[in-house]
Structure formats: C-alpha cells, structure tokens
Amino acid sequence: MTLSFDERLNQILPRLTSRDFLDSKGLGNEIGFWIFDYPPERELEMRSFLFGTVLPALAKRVPALRADAIDLLQLVIRLLEERNLLEKVMDMQLSKGHDTTLAALRSVLKEDKIAKKIASQHDIANLDLLILTGVGSVYPMLRTHTLLSALHPIMGNTPLLLFFPGRYDGHSLRLFNTLADDHYYRAFRLVPESA
C-alpha cells in the first residue's frame, strides 16, 4: 500500500517520539541519519506542518526531549552577515551574475565549515535530535550529500533528521525530483512511501 503525502506527514510525530528512533535502534551500528523526502511542490505545507504541528507537539509529548531545528538558509544568511558579506554577495549577484557569485561563495560556504558552524552553535552532544530544513533554499550554494558527510563525525550518537524536497531512494538524493545527485549517501527514510 502506498502512503499519501498526508499519511506520511501524520507518521512523523509518532516516529520521532519512539524510543527506537531516539536510541537509533535497529540501524545495524549505522549513524542515526534520517531523511524525510517529500514532493517539492508541497514545501509550504511541509514547513507549516513541521513548525506548526510537529515541533510544538514534540515539546508537549516528550517535554524532556532536547531538539533543535536549523533552517539552512537562515544559517547561511547569519554566516554571511557575521562576515559582513551579505550585502557584497547581493551586489555581486546583480553585477556579475549567478555563476561568479556562486564561485566566490564556495570558500565561505564549504560544507565542512557549515558543519563546524552547526556544532559551535548547538550543543550536539546534549541534544536528543537535530532537524535540518531549508535544503531547497540553499541550493546550489550547499550540497546536501556533502553537508551530511561533513556532519557524520560531528553528530556522534545524536540522531539527525533532514527534510528533503525531492526524492531519496536509500542510495541517492534527487533534489526537486529533477537534479540527479549520483553520490551515494547512507541514511534512512523516516517514513517510507509503502506501508
């Protein structure tokens, strides 16, 4: 039986509050990296459900659960502001174009630097769950598979959940269901489409 998008949404909260999820049980010694992939055209519904339903209910159902959610776009903006680059980047975009701006940003927005920034801003060792959103908003400035790889040594035993606007088949990520990312990545689907 194939689950609808709404049925999959309704399984997020029970999954996140299960001890098996929080303790990374049944993963065969793999790191607890999870992906909830969804149709990109449902982005606004996904955000609304996550921030309006899941996160508030998570705090009520499991008050002791220490969870943080990071919007990658907000993280990138803060990083550029801290380095007094945001205005310069916007001006460069207008004057020199997209490709030149992206090339200039690569040294500032390397995924390993972003991973270290996440670690410096969040006490990962004392979290029960870290949630990442905004993947589509930061493309092509950040590459999902590279960021996840950079987070591997940082996360320790803390589960990470990435909300991904596209398709994850257990082996590769296809952002917006069109951009092929043939890099293998080992994560688990939070809620598969088939029950």
C-alpha atoms as one frame of an Amber mdcrd trajectory, in Angstrom:
protein
   0.000   0.000   0.000   1.400   3.376  -0.992   1.017   6.127   1.576  -0.161
   9.575   0.560   1.818  12.674   1.472  -0.665  13.471   4.267  -0.453   9.920
   5.638   3.335  10.165   5.679   3.146  13.549   7.450   0.963  12.020  10.142
   3.601   9.387  10.833   6.407  11.886  11.538   5.498  12.677  15.134   4.941
   9.059  16.288   8.218   8.106  14.630  10.175  10.945  16.253   8.827  10.143
  19.708   9.558   6.425  19.527  12.399   5.115  21.696  13.722   3.097  18.756
  14.191   6.300  16.771  15.721   8.300  19.599  18.034   5.462  20.594  18.919
   4.618  16.961  17.808   1.028  17.487  17.766  -1.387  14.599  20.207   0.573
  12.476  22.954  -2.057  12.475  25.557   0.255  14.058  24.897   2.939  11.442
  24.747   6.584  12.435  21.174   7.755  13.036  20.808   9.965   9.968  17.241
  10.160   8.699  15.647  11.772   5.679  12.037  12.707   5.184  11.711  13.257
   1.460   8.632  14.927   0.080   7.292  16.394  -3.157   8.982  19.789  -3.667
   5.677  21.373  -4.651   4.458  20.618  -1.095   7.231  22.718   0.518   4.916
  25.247   2.155   2.676  22.509   3.563   5.738  20.674   4.833   7.101  23.757
   6.612   3.711  24.586   8.075   3.246  21.055   9.362   6.757  20.820  10.806
   6.792  24.182  12.577   3.080  24.450  13.327   2.333  20.876  14.360   5.334
  18.582  14.803   7.725  20.756  16.807   5.088  22.131  19.231   3.598  18.641
  19.730   7.058  17.144  20.192   7.717  19.532  23.074   4.379  18.612  24.668
   4.575  14.836  24.199   8.176  14.473  25.310   8.984  17.570  27.393  12.425
  16.246  28.313  13.371  15.837  24.643  16.100  18.262  23.665  15.644  19.041
  19.974  16.908  21.846  17.774  15.766  22.761  14.268  18.066  24.589  11.886
  16.874  26.361   8.760  19.920  26.172   6.499  19.014  29.378   4.681  18.890
  31.315   7.947  22.215  29.756   8.931  23.832  30.835   5.644  22.436  34.371
   5.972  23.747  34.675   9.546  27.147  33.378   8.478  27.360  35.917   5.655
  26.203  38.727   7.970  28.808  37.798  10.584  31.495  38.139   7.933  29.980
  41.361   6.553  29.450  39.659   3.211  25.690  39.594   2.724  25.395  42.992
   1.026  28.526  42.316  -1.031  27.137  38.986  -2.202  23.839  40.571  -3.232
  25.675  43.318  -5.115  27.900  40.736  -6.808  24.828  38.752  -7.839  23.407
  41.819  -9.566  26.628  42.997 -11.181  28.484  39.782 -12.025  25.780  37.156
 -12.172  24.894  33.866 -10.613  27.901  31.723 -11.570  30.529  34.230 -10.440
  28.723  34.740  -7.140  28.478  31.014  -6.500  32.169  30.553  -7.242  33.039
  33.343  -4.807  30.831  31.820  -2.106  32.399  28.346  -2.296  35.280  29.198
   0.041  32.929  30.759   2.604  30.162  28.155   2.400  32.110  24.920   2.258
  30.018  22.197   3.809  32.694  21.290   6.388  32.647  24.929   7.570  28.855
  24.832   7.806  29.048  21.592   9.810  31.529  23.200  12.225  29.275  26.241
  12.498  26.351  23.989  13.405  28.497  22.276  16.042  29.624  25.607  17.502
  26.073  26.960  17.756  24.351  23.824  19.052  25.357  21.566  21.900  25.005
  18.445  19.774  26.287  16.032  22.432  23.450  17.158  24.698  20.712  17.051
  22.061  18.321  14.168  21.511  17.552  15.265  17.942  18.788  17.772  15.369
  16.480  18.728  12.494  17.677  20.382   9.277  15.348  22.235   6.899  15.792
  24.681   4.041  17.706  22.359   1.714  15.982  23.667  -1.403  16.527  27.291
  -0.383  20.307  26.930  -0.157  20.788  25.025  -3.411  23.198  25.368  -5.219
  25.204  27.155  -2.505  25.252  23.984  -0.390  25.208  20.361  -1.488  23.162
  18.068   0.735  25.264  14.926   0.403  28.475  16.832   1.198  26.915  18.528
   4.218  25.634  15.218   5.574  29.085  13.671   5.125  30.665  16.617   6.955
  28.184  16.181   9.823  28.977  12.473  10.282  31.951  12.923  12.627  30.230
  15.781  14.470  26.872  14.219  15.323  28.094  11.327  17.474  25.034   9.426
  18.731  22.611  12.303  18.200  20.022  11.491  15.519  19.779  13.934  12.623
  16.643  14.391  10.550  16.841  16.162   7.197  13.690  17.361   5.450  14.414
  16.964   1.748  12.326  18.464  -1.099  12.819  15.739  -3.646  13.429  12.030
  -3.768  15.608   9.830  -1.601  15.689   6.176  -2.595  18.048   4.955   0.110
  21.087   5.434  -2.124  20.939   8.799  -3.828  19.285  12.160  -3.426  17.377
  13.864  -6.260  16.715  17.447  -5.258  13.417  18.778  -6.655  12.961  15.302
  -8.244  14.973  16.501 -11.232  18.536  17.249 -10.210  20.436  13.996 -10.239
  22.860  13.578  -7.391  24.644  10.346  -8.106  26.625  10.448  -4.889  25.775
   7.569  -2.626  24.616   8.519   0.823  23.722   6.183   3.648  20.753   7.462
   5.595  17.384   6.007   6.457  13.995   7.137   5.236  11.983   8.347   8.193
   8.635   7.355   6.685   8.735   5.189   3.562   6.025   5.596   0.960   4.969
   1.971   1.302   3.436   0.650   4.482
